[in-house]
């Protein structure tokens, strides 16, 4: 689907735009609840069509959040691309393995 959308297929582009709008709605909800400064999009699912997702999320964040009059959250595409999930998983393993645990720090 994403390859067809990237090549300009009208049906694939319409479906992808609808998916991007749904992701944008989620981003707006996250921005309203957590007051984030930056939303980073990435992963294998949006490869080759990152701009479509980035533009949809940026437009939604500029027009729909409750806090848009105070500031608008920035939107960026992850430089990790399709490796974002793998790098994130590896960082969780490294953090769990090598970071000091709170319980160990509190022991006397």
BAZAKE-394804 format. One record per residue: residue number from 1; x, y, z of N, C-alpha, C, CB in turn; residue in one letter. Coordinates in nm, 4 decimals, decimal comma, m for minus. Glycine has a CB too. Layout:
<kolkols>
[kolkol NUM; [X; Y; Z]; [X; Y; Z]; [X; Y; Z]; [X; Y; Z]; "A"],
...
</kolkols>
This chain:
<kolkols>
[kolkol 1; [0,0827; m0,1166; 0,0000]; [0,0000; 0,0000; 0,0000]; [0,0887; 0,1251; 0,0000]; [m0,0949; m0,0014; 0,1206]; "X"],
[kolkol 2; [0,1882; 0,1258; 0,0884]; [0,2717; 0,2469; 0,0970]; [0,3533; 0,2674; m0,0295]; [0,3654; 0,2389; 0,2179]; "X"],
[kolkol 3; [0,3932; 0,1596; m0,0944]; [0,4675; 0,1735; m0,2204]; [0,3758; 0,2316; m0,3283]; [0,5252; 0,0360; m0,2661]; "X"],
[kolkol 4; [0,2533; 0,1821; m0,3332]; [0,1579; 0,2329; m0,4325]; [0,1266; 0,3795; m0,4062]; [0,0280; 0,1497; m0,4308]; "X"],
[kolkol 5; [0,1115; 0,4156; m0,2787]; [0,0850; 0,5557; m0,2439]; [0,2035; 0,6436; m0,2811]; [0,0540; 0,5695; m0,0936]; "X"],
[kolkol 6; [0,3238; 0,5945; m0,2569]; [0,4441; 0,6715; m0,2916]; [0,4559; 0,6908; m0,4421]; [0,5696; 0,6016; m0,2381]; "X"],
[kolkol 7; [0,4015; 0,5965; m0,5189]; [0,4066; 0,6067; m0,6649]; [0,2891; 0,6840; m0,7229]; [0,4107; 0,4689; m0,7258]; "X"],
[kolkol 8; [0,1956; 0,7266; m0,6348]; [0,0869; 0,8118; m0,6800]; [m0,0440; 0,7429; m0,7126]; [0,1303; 0,8836; m0,7966]; "X"],
[kolkol 9; [m0,0591; 0,6165; m0,6770]; [m0,1854; 0,5471; m0,7008]; [m0,2972; 0,6186; m0,6233]; [m0,1753; 0,3965; m0,6585]; "X"],
[kolkol 10; [m0,4064; 0,6589; m0,6910]; [m0,5100; 0,7392; m0,6245]; [m0,5786; 0,6681; m0,5078]; [m0,6139; 0,7795; m0,7249]; "X"],
[kolkol 11; [m0,6116; 0,5407; m0,5234]; [m0,6783; 0,4679; m0,4149]; [m0,5842; 0,4501; m0,2969]; [m0,7283; 0,3309; m0,4639]; "X"],
[kolkol 12; [m0,4616; 0,4091; m0,3239]; [m0,3633; 0,3910; m0,2165]; [m0,3347; 0,5232; m0,1461]; [m0,2328; 0,3317; m0,2723]; "X"],
[kolkol 13; [m0,3277; 0,6308; m0,2206]; [m0,3048; 0,7625; m0,1609]; [m0,4214; 0,8031; m0,0716]; [m0,2830; 0,8678; m0,2701]; "X"],
[kolkol 14; [m0,5448; 0,7771; m0,1158]; [m0,6620; 0,8117; m0,0354]; [m0,6655; 0,7311; 0,0943]; [m0,7905; 0,7880; m0,1156]; "X"],
[kolkol 15; [m0,6360; 0,6021; 0,0850]; [m0,6347; 0,5167; 0,2046]; [m0,5235; 0,5611; 0,2991]; [m0,6162; 0,3673; 0,1658]; "X"],
[kolkol 16; [m0,4083; 0,5931; 0,2433]; [m0,2954; 0,6367; 0,3250]; [m0,3247; 0,7705; 0,3917]; [m0,1687; 0,6468; 0,2399]; "X"],
[kolkol 17; [m0,3889; 0,8601; 0,3206]; [m0,4262; 0,9889; 0,3817]; [m0,5228; 0,9686; 0,4981]; [m0,4896; 1,0821; 0,2767]; "X"],
[kolkol 18; [m0,6179; 0,8769; 0,4821]; [m0,7112; 0,8468; 0,5912]; [m0,6363; 0,7908; 0,7117]; [m0,8191; 0,7470; 0,5444]; "X"],
[kolkol 19; [m0,5411; 0,7017; 0,6867]; [m0,4598; 0,6476; 0,7962]; [m0,3784; 0,7574; 0,8632]; [m0,3665; 0,5372; 0,7445]; "X"],
[kolkol 20; [m0,3231; 0,8480; 0,7825]; [m0,2448; 0,9591; 0,8376]; [m0,3334; 1,0506; 0,9213]; [m0,1772; 1,0394; 0,7246]; "X"],
[kolkol 21; [m0,4570; 1,0714; 0,8797]; [m0,5504; 1,1534; 0,9586]; [m0,5814; 1,0880; 1,0928]; [m0,6808; 1,1764; 0,8804]; "X"],
[kolkol 22; [m0,5903; 0,9576; 1,0942]; [m0,6156; 0,8874; 1,2211]; [m0,4942; 0,8968; 1,3136]; [m0,6508; 0,7392; 1,1949]; "X"],
[kolkol 23; [m0,3763; 0,8835; 1,2568]; [m0,2548; 0,9022; 1,3364]; [m0,2489; 1,0454; 1,3880]; [m0,1281; 0,8692; 1,2530]; "X"],
[kolkol 24; [m0,2881; 1,1404; 1,3056]; [m0,2889; 1,2809; 1,3464]; [m0,3857; 1,3031; 1,4629]; [m0,3271; 1,3711; 1,2275]; "X"],
[kolkol 25; [m0,5009; 1,2360; 1,4606]; [m0,5958; 1,2489; 1,5715]; [m0,5360; 1,1962; 1,7014]; [m0,7259; 1,1742; 1,5396]; "X"],
[kolkol 26; [m0,4639; 1,0858; 1,6918]; [m0,3964; 1,0320; 1,8101]; [m0,2901; 1,1303; 1,8598]; [m0,3322; 0,8946; 1,7784]; "X"],
[kolkol 27; [m0,2156; 1,1886; 1,7685]; [m0,1124; 1,2854; 1,8071]; [m0,1737; 1,4058; 1,8773]; [m0,0333; 1,3313; 1,6842]; "X"],
[kolkol 28; [m0,2881; 1,4516; 1,8290]; [m0,3573; 1,5638; 1,8941]; [m0,3990; 1,5253; 2,0352]; [m0,4809; 1,6073; 1,8119]; "X"],
[kolkol 29; [m0,4526; 1,4057; 2,0524]; [m0,4921; 1,3612; 2,1861]; [m0,3728; 1,3517; 2,2799]; [m0,5621; 1,2265; 2,1782]; "X"],
[kolkol 30; [m0,2616; 1,2994; 2,2295]; [m0,1394; 1,2911; 2,3106]; [m0,0920; 1,4316; 2,3479]; [m0,0274; 1,2145; 2,2342]; "X"],
[kolkol 31; [m0,0932; 1,5234; 2,2520]; [m0,0495; 1,6605; 2,2794]; [m0,1407; 1,7278; 2,3813]; [m0,0461; 1,7425; 2,1500]; "X"],
[kolkol 32; [m0,2702; 1,7026; 2,3745]; [m0,3632; 1,7619; 2,4707]; [m0,3431; 1,7071; 2,6113]; [m0,5062; 1,7379; 2,4266]; "X"],
[kolkol 33; [m0,3125; 1,5793; 2,6219]; [m0,3012; 1,5150; 2,7528]; [m0,1654; 1,5378; 2,8165]; [m0,3270; 1,3667; 2,7404]; "X"],
[kolkol 34; [m0,0585; 1,5284; 2,7369]; [0,0759; 1,5296; 2,7951]; [0,1544; 1,6580; 2,7734]; [0,1534; 1,4173; 2,7400]; "X"],
[kolkol 35; [0,1064; 1,7492; 2,6896]; [0,1742; 1,8758; 2,6638]; [0,3181; 1,8540; 2,6158]; [0,1736; 1,9623; 2,7900]; "X"],
[kolkol 36; [0,3326; 1,7767; 2,5089]; [0,4647; 1,7457; 2,4546]; [0,5167; 1,8594; 2,3676]; [0,4600; 1,6161; 2,3740]; "X"],
[kolkol 37; [0,6477; 1,8654; 2,3526]; [0,7118; 1,9642; 2,2659]; [0,7378; 1,9102; 2,1260]; [0,8421; 2,0104; 2,3274]; "X"],
[kolkol 38; [0,7532; 1,7787; 2,1165]; [0,7931; 1,7177; 1,9901]; [0,7260; 1,5825; 1,9746]; [0,9461; 1,7032; 1,9820]; "X"],
[kolkol 39; [0,6733; 1,5571; 1,8568]; [0,6199; 1,4253; 1,8222]; [0,7064; 1,3721; 1,7093]; [0,4669; 1,4318; 1,7807]; "X"],
[kolkol 40; [0,7629; 1,2535; 1,7308]; [0,8515; 1,1916; 1,6337]; [0,7788; 1,0738; 1,5699]; [0,9848; 1,1460; 1,7001]; "X"],
[kolkol 41; [0,7741; 1,0741; 1,4384]; [0,7111; 0,9665; 1,3629]; [0,8181; 0,8797; 1,3018]; [0,6173; 1,0220; 1,2540]; "X"],
[kolkol 42; [0,7987; 0,7501; 1,3022]; [0,8973; 0,6629; 1,2412]; [0,8488; 0,5206; 1,2345]; [1,0266; 0,6692; 1,3166]; "X"],
[kolkol 43; [0,9318; 0,4383; 1,1766]; [0,9013; 0,2972; 1,1658]; [0,8791; 0,2531; 1,0231]; [0,7813; 0,2648; 1,2473]; "X"],
[kolkol 44; [0,8691; 0,1240; 1,0093]; [0,8582; 0,0626; 0,8779]; [0,7276; 0,0991; 0,8079]; [0,8696; m0,0875; 0,8902]; "X"],
[kolkol 45; [0,6209; 0,1196; 0,8815]; [0,4893; 0,1433; 0,8231]; [0,4753; 0,2715; 0,7442]; [0,3895; 0,1432; 0,9291]; "X"],
[kolkol 46; [0,5581; 0,3700; 0,7711]; [0,5457; 0,4962; 0,6981]; [0,6656; 0,5230; 0,6062]; [0,5299; 0,6111; 0,7965]; "X"],
[kolkol 47; [0,7461; 0,4223; 0,5875]; [0,8630; 0,4373; 0,5001]; [0,8177; 0,4728; 0,3589]; [0,9481; 0,3073; 0,4987]; "X"],
[kolkol 48; [0,8804; 0,5680; 0,2979]; [0,8540; 0,6204; 0,1633]; [0,7379; 0,7198; 0,1606]; [0,8247; 0,5059; 0,0681]; "X"],
[kolkol 49; [0,6589; 0,7291; 0,2658]; [0,5460; 0,8229; 0,2685]; [0,5498; 0,9072; 0,3957]; [0,4117; 0,7469; 0,2587]; "X"],
[kolkol 50; [0,6693; 0,9272; 0,4486]; [0,6849; 1,0019; 0,5732]; [0,6270; 1,1420; 0,5644]; [0,8305; 1,0099; 0,6109]; "X"],
[kolkol 51; [0,6469; 1,2076; 0,4516]; [0,6011; 1,3461; 0,4365]; [0,4503; 1,3565; 0,4499]; [0,6449; 1,4023; 0,3018]; "X"],
[kolkol 52; [0,3786; 1,2595; 0,3970]; [0,2330; 1,2614; 0,4066]; [0,1890; 1,2554; 0,5525]; [0,1722; 1,1444; 0,3276]; "X"],
[kolkol 53; [0,2497; 1,1667; 0,6293]; [0,2166; 1,1548; 0,7718]; [0,2606; 1,2796; 0,8481]; [0,2830; 1,0293; 0,8324]; "X"],
[kolkol 54; [0,3832; 1,3246; 0,8219]; [0,4342; 1,4432; 0,8914]; [0,3445; 1,5633; 0,8664]; [0,5775; 1,4745; 0,8467]; "X"],
[kolkol 55; [0,3039; 1,5847; 0,7417]; [0,2191; 1,6989; 0,7083]; [0,0819; 1,6886; 0,7732]; [0,2040; 1,7106; 0,5577]; "X"],
[kolkol 56; [0,0233; 1,5688; 0,7741]; [m0,1088; 1,5501; 0,8359]; [m0,1037; 1,5765; 0,9860]; [m0,1607; 1,4078; 0,8095]; "X"],
[kolkol 57; [m0,0001; 1,5255; 1,0519]; [0,0132; 1,5458; 1,1965]; [0,0432; 1,6920; 1,2274]; [0,1241; 1,4554; 1,2542]; "X"],
[kolkol 58; [0,1311; 1,7542; 1,1507]; [0,1648; 1,8952; 1,1743]; [0,0428; 1,9849; 1,1568]; [0,2765; 1,9401; 1,0793]; "X"],
[kolkol 59; [m0,0364; 1,9591; 1,0539]; [m0,1562; 2,0398; 1,0321]; [m0,2571; 2,0209; 1,1452]; [m0,2204; 2,0040; 0,8979]; "X"],
[kolkol 60; [m0,2751; 1,8965; 1,1872]; [m0,3689; 1,8706; 1,2970]; [m0,3223; 1,9365; 1,4260]; [m0,3856; 1,7198; 1,3186]; "X"],
[kolkol 61; [m0,1924; 1,9304; 1,4536]; [m0,1397; 1,9918; 1,5761]; [m0,1488; 2,1441; 1,5716]; [0,0056; 1,9496; 1,5981]; "X"],
[kolkol 62; [m0,1447; 2,2010; 1,4532]; [m0,1527; 2,3467; 1,4401]; [m0,2959; 2,3982; 1,4513]; [m0,0932; 2,3902; 1,3076]; "X"],
[kolkol 63; [m0,3936; 2,3110; 1,4299]; [m0,5323; 2,3584; 1,4253]; [m0,6243; 2,3004; 1,5313]; [m0,5892; 2,3286; 1,2931]; "X"],
[kolkol 64; [m0,5952; 2,1812; 1,5844]; [m0,6922; 2,1159; 1,6720]; [m0,6612; 2,1094; 1,8206]; [m0,7110; 1,9826; 1,6260]; "X"],
[kolkol 65; [m0,5380; 2,1120; 1,8665]; [m0,5160; 2,0950; 2,0109]; [m0,5702; 2,2114; 2,0930]; [m0,3680; 2,0785; 2,0389]; "X"],
[kolkol 66; [m0,6029; 2,1798; 2,2167]; [m0,6517; 2,2820; 2,3082]; [m0,5446; 2,3867; 2,3359]; [m0,6981; 2,2185; 2,4388]; "X"],
[kolkol 67; [m0,4187; 2,3461; 2,3355]; [m0,3092; 2,4364; 2,3710]; [m0,2478; 2,5067; 2,2507]; [m0,2024; 2,3603; 2,4437]; "X"],
[kolkol 68; [m0,3083; 2,5007; 2,1332]; [m0,2451; 2,5564; 2,0133]; [m0,2223; 2,7065; 2,0229]; [m0,3296; 2,5264; 1,8921]; "X"],
[kolkol 69; [m0,2982; 2,7750; 2,1081]; [m0,2786; 2,9193; 2,1221]; [m0,1563; 2,9515; 2,2084]; [m0,4037; 2,9837; 2,1826]; "X"],
[kolkol 70; [m0,1142; 2,8552; 2,2882]; [0,0044; 2,8746; 2,3724]; [0,1295; 2,8383; 2,2932]; [m0,0048; 2,7891; 2,5023]; "X"],
[kolkol 71; [0,1305; 2,7183; 2,2370]; [0,2406; 2,6743; 2,1515]; [0,1976; 2,5512; 2,0751]; [0,3681; 2,6454; 2,2342]; "X"],
[kolkol 72; [0,2618; 2,5285; 1,9636]; [0,2319; 2,4129; 1,8796]; [0,3486; 2,3156; 1,8906]; [0,2067; 2,4551; 1,7304]; "X"],
[kolkol 73; [0,3175; 2,1887; 1,9107]; [0,4226; 2,0866; 1,9170]; [0,4836; 2,0688; 1,7778]; [0,3658; 1,9507; 1,9703]; "X"],
[kolkol 74; [0,6131; 2,0473; 1,7747]; [0,6832; 2,0210; 1,6491]; [0,6642; 1,8747; 1,6097]; [0,8343; 2,0551; 1,6618]; "X"],
[kolkol 75; [0,6769; 1,8478; 1,4814]; [0,6663; 1,7118; 1,4284]; [0,7923; 1,6833; 1,3490]; [0,5380; 1,6939; 1,3396]; "X"],
[kolkol 76; [0,8513; 1,5672; 1,3730]; [0,9719; 1,5278; 1,3000]; [0,9611; 1,3817; 1,2607]; [1,0994; 1,5521; 1,3849]; "X"],
[kolkol 77; [1,0324; 1,3467; 1,1557]; [1,0424; 1,2072; 1,1141]; [1,1712; 1,1531; 1,1727]; [1,0393; 1,1919; 0,9573]; "X"],
[kolkol 78; [1,1631; 1,0372; 1,2342]; [1,2803; 0,9770; 1,2971]; [1,3891; 0,9485; 1,1943]; [1,2416; 0,8482; 1,3700]; "X"],
[kolkol 79; [1,5121; 0,9851; 1,2269]; [1,6219; 0,9522; 1,1353]; [1,6529; 0,8029; 1,1340]; [1,7470; 1,0299; 1,1736]; "X"],
[kolkol 80; [1,5965; 0,7282; 1,2280]; [1,6213; 0,5847; 1,2329]; [1,5414; 0,5079; 1,1284]; [1,5891; 0,5319; 1,3702]; "X"],
[kolkol 81; [1,4373; 0,5702; 1,0752]; [1,3566; 0,5067; 0,9711]; [1,2977; 0,3756; 1,0166]; [1,4391; 0,4844; 0,8474]; "X"],
[kolkol 82; [1,3121; 0,2718; 0,9347]; [1,2502; 0,1439; 0,9681]; [1,3173; 0,0721; 1,0851]; [1,2519; 0,0548; 0,8479]; "X"],
[kolkol 83; [1,4322; 0,1206; 1,1288]; [1,5028; 0,0577; 1,2401]; [1,4601; 0,1131; 1,3756]; [1,6516; 0,0756; 1,2229]; "X"],
[kolkol 84; [1,3648; 0,2044; 1,3785]; [1,3252; 0,2694; 1,5037]; [1,2798; 0,1695; 1,6095]; [1,2142; 0,3690; 1,4775]; "X"],
[kolkol 85; [1,1980; 0,0730; 1,5718]; [1,1470; m0,0241; 1,6688]; [1,2593; m0,1115; 1,7239]; [1,0393; m0,1119; 1,6046]; "X"],
[kolkol 86; [1,3506; m0,1527; 1,6379]; [1,4610; m0,2376; 1,6812]; [1,5538; m0,1619; 1,7753]; [1,5392; m0,2899; 1,5604]; "X"],
[kolkol 87; [1,5855; m0,0393; 1,7406]; [1,6737; 0,0414; 1,8255]; [1,6055; 0,0693; 1,9597]; [1,7113; 0,1749; 1,7548]; "X"],
[kolkol 88; [1,4759; 0,0979; 1,9574]; [1,4017; 0,1205; 2,0815]; [1,4012; m0,0028; 2,1701]; [1,2591; 0,1620; 2,0508]; "X"],
[kolkol 89; [1,3778; m0,1189; 2,1113]; [1,3781; m0,2437; 2,1888]; [1,5155; m0,2707; 2,2480]; [1,3348; m0,3620; 2,1008]; "X"],
[kolkol 90; [1,6193; m0,2493; 2,1691]; [1,7553; m0,2710; 2,2194]; [1,7870; m0,1750; 2,3330]; [1,8579; m0,2545; 2,1065]; "X"],
[kolkol 91; [1,7424; m0,0513; 2,3228]; [1,7703; 0,0449; 2,4300]; [1,6971; 0,0069; 2,5584]; [1,7301; 0,1867; 2,3866]; "X"],
[kolkol 92; [1,5771; m0,0497; 2,5465]; [1,5057; m0,0963; 2,6658]; [1,5795; m0,2106; 2,7341]; [1,3643; m0,1407; 2,6290]; "X"],
[kolkol 93; [1,6323; m0,3023; 2,6544]; [1,7086; m0,4136; 2,7114]; [1,8339; m0,3617; 2,7800]; [1,7459; m0,5160; 2,6024]; "X"],
[kolkol 94; [1,9060; m0,2728; 2,7137]; [2,0273; m0,2166; 2,7739]; [1,9957; m0,1396; 2,9010]; [2,0987; m0,1253; 2,6746]; "X"],
[kolkol 95; [1,8882; m0,0625; 2,8987]; [1,8501; 0,0140; 3,0168]; [1,8138; m0,0794; 3,1329]; [1,7320; 0,1072; 2,9843]; "X"],
[kolkol 96; [1,7354; m0,1812; 3,1055]; [1,6947; m0,2745; 3,2109]; [1,8135; m0,3528; 3,2655]; [1,5890; m0,3711; 3,1580]; "X"],
[kolkol 97; [1,9111; m0,3811; 3,1809]; [2,0253; m0,4619; 3,2217]; [2,1311; m0,3819; 3,2964]; [2,0872; m0,5265; 3,1015]; "X"],
[kolkol 98; [2,1598; m0,2607; 3,2498]; [2,2748; m0,1879; 3,3023]; [2,2426; m0,0660; 3,3872]; [2,3588; m0,1458; 3,1909]; "X"],
[kolkol 99; [2,1206; m0,0217; 3,3901]; [2,0859; 0,0938; 3,4727]; [2,0626; 0,0493; 3,6164]; [1,9606; 0,1656; 3,4172]; "X"],
[kolkol 100; [2,1049; 0,1301; 3,7123]; [2,0799; 0,0921; 3,8513]; [1,9296; 0,0920; 3,8802]; [2,1533; 0,1880; 3,9480]; "X"],
[kolkol 101; [1,8863; m0,0096; 3,9511]; [1,7459; m0,0195; 3,9886]; [1,7228; 0,0590; 4,1169]; [1,7033; m0,1675; 4,0061]; "X"],
[kolkol 102; [1,6093; 0,1229; 4,1263]; [1,5774; 0,2059; 4,2428]; [1,5846; 0,1249; 4,3711]; [1,4382; 0,2680; 4,2279]; "X"],
[kolkol 103; [1,5345; 0,0028; 4,3692]; [1,5366; m0,0796; 4,4908]; [1,6792; m0,1065; 4,5372]; [1,4640; m0,2123; 4,4667]; "X"],
[kolkol 104; [1,7717; m0,1238; 4,4447]; [1,9114; m0,1458; 4,4808]; [1,9744; m0,0194; 4,5374]; [1,9906; m0,1939; 4,3596]; "X"],
[kolkol 105; [1,9335; 0,0954; 4,4903]; [1,9882; 0,2209; 4,5398]; [1,9377; 0,2531; 4,6797]; [1,9536; 0,3341; 4,4450]; "X"],
[kolkol 106; [1,8169; 0,2065; 4,7129]; [1,7572; 0,2391; 4,8420]; [1,7972; 0,1429; 4,9531]; [1,6083; 0,2409; 4,8294]; "X"],
[kolkol 107; [1,8612; 0,0308; 4,9192]; [1,9034; m0,0653; 5,0209]; [2,0151; m0,0065; 5,1062]; [1,9497; m0,1969; 4,9555]; "X"],
[kolkol 108; [2,0113; m0,0396; 5,2317]; [2,1163; 0,0079; 5,3231]; [2,2229; m0,0956; 5,3437]; [2,0575; 0,0467; 5,4568]; "X"],
</kolkols>
